[in-house]
């Protein structure tokens, strides 16, 4: 992954702010999107010990290919656990 210069970052930020997510370079069009937002924008929730154990069980089930609830996965992502 290459780091952007300050000017490149400012240009890219301007493109994203204008909701124009397509840029063209050397006659090729690229779609630009945000992959990750800073954690400060997400609401953090307190996780108690019971939830930690439940999340570990769900995570192990996922890794072992066992059945799991998509709601559990979304909740773990929201909590920053996965």
N, C-alpha and C positions, 0 to 999 in steps of 0.2 A: 504494500500500500504506500503510495506517495503522499507526502505532506504538501499541502497547498501553501503558496505564498500568501501574504496578507491581501494583496490585490486580487488574487484568484479567489480567495475565500470571500472577500467582499462582493465580488461579481456573482459568485454562486449563491450567496445569501440573498442578494437582490433578485436573482432569478426565482428562487424559492418563495420569497415574500410576494412577488408579483403573481404567484400561482401559475407561472409559465414553466412547467417542469420539463420542457423539451429544449435542448440546446443543439446546435449544429457545429461540428468541427470537421474540417476536411471533407465536406460533402457527406458526412455521416451524421445521422440524428441520434441523440442520446436522451433517454428519459432519466431524470434525476429525481430521487425521492429520499425522504428521511427514513433511515433505518432504526435509529435509536434516539430517543429524547433524553435530555439530562434527567437524572433521578430527582432533582429538586422539583420537577414539575409533577411528579407522581405523589399521590397521597400515601403516606406510610401508615401501616396498621400494626398494632402490637400483636405478637404471636405468642400464645401461651404454650406450655409444655405438651399438653394434649394434642394441640394442632401440629406441633413439630413432629411428634411421633406419627401422626396420621399422614403428614406430608412425606415423611421418610418411607412409610409403607407404600404410598401411592407412587412415589418416585422409583422405588425398587420394582414395583409391579410393571411400570412402564419400561424400565430397563430390561426386565426379564420377558417382555412381550406378553404379559398377562393383561386381562381386561382392566380398564380404568375408565373413569368418568371424565369427559372433556371439561365439565364444570370444575372438577378438582384441579385440572391442569391450568385452566384460566385463572382460578383463584390463586394458585401457587405463583403464577407469573405476575399477577397483580401485587402479590405480597413481596415479590423480589426473590423468591426462593429458587425458582428455576431459571 
